[in-house]
Amino acid sequence: MSIEKHFPTVRWGILGAARIAKEHVIPAMHASQHGQSQAIVARDQDRASKTTKGFDILTTYGFYEALLSAPDIDAGIFRCPIICTWNMY
């Protein structure tokens, strides 16, 4: 049995377009064999769009609720003092 069956690709939604997303979160996801940056959201959709420059991120949102309800997002990550993630299932 291949490892891909045990660890499928996780389609991540990134909440927030701060510098930490561009410099750390998105590059880490791209370096992962099992993670894909699927979408990013910011209060200002133009800022979200600018953050995706140079990265293969398919979708940007201007409302957090839109990303959280998107059917093509498996998990979300946002910045906080302690790394916080949650499962969207």
C-alpha positions in Angstrom: 0.0 0.0 0.0 1.4 3.4 -0.9 2.0 6.1 1.6 -0.4 8.4 -0.3 -3.3 6.3 0.8 -2.3 6.9 4.4 -1.6 10.6 4.0 -3.8 12.2 1.4 -3.1 15.8 0.3 -4.7 18.3 2.6 -6.2 21.3 0.9 -5.5 24.2 3.3 -7.3 27.5 3.6 -5.1 30.3 5.0 -6.9 32.8 7.2 -5.1 36.1 7.0 -2.7 37.6 4.5 -0.1 38.9 6.9 3.6 38.7 6.2 3.9 35.4 8.2 1.6 33.7 5.7 3.8 34.8 2.7 7.1 34.2 4.4 6.5 31.1 6.4 3.1 29.4 6.2 2.7 29.2 2.4 6.3 28.1 1.7 6.0 25.4 4.3 2.8 24.1 2.7 4.5 24.1 -0.7 7.4 22.2 0.7 5.1 19.5 2.1 4.4 16.4 0.1 0.9 16.3 1.6 -0.3 19.9 1.8 -1.6 22.2 -0.8 -2.4 25.9 -0.3 -5.9 26.0 -1.8 -7.2 29.4 -0.8 -6.4 32.5 1.3 -8.8 35.0 2.9 -8.3 38.5 4.2 -10.6 41.3 5.2 -9.4 43.0 2.0 -9.6 40.7 -1.0 -7.0 42.7 -2.9 -4.5 42.1 -0.1 -5.3 38.3 -0.3 -4.7 38.5 -4.0 -1.4 40.3 -3.6 -0.3 37.6 -1.1 -0.8 34.9 -3.6 1.7 36.4 -6.1 4.4 33.9 -6.8 2.5 31.0 -5.3 0.1 28.5 -6.8 -3.0 29.4 -4.8 -6.2 29.0 -6.6 -8.7 31.1 -4.7 -8.9 34.3 -2.7 -11.7 35.5 -0.5 -12.6 38.8 1.1 -14.9 37.2 3.8 -13.8 34.6 6.3 -17.1 32.8 6.2 -16.7 32.1 2.5 -13.4 30.3 3.0 -14.8 28.4 6.0 -17.7 27.1 4.0 -15.8 26.3 0.8 -16.2 22.6 -0.1 -12.7 22.4 -1.5 -11.0 23.2 1.8 -10.1 20.4 4.2 -8.4 22.4 6.9 -7.7 25.9 7.9 -4.8 27.7 9.6 -4.5 31.1 11.0 -1.8 32.9 12.9 -1.9 33.3 16.6 0.7 33.2 19.4 0.4 29.4 19.5 0.0 27.5 16.2 -3.7 27.0 15.8 -5.3 24.6 13.3 -8.6 22.9 13.1 -10.3 20.3 11.0 -13.1 21.5 8.7 -15.0 18.1 8.7 
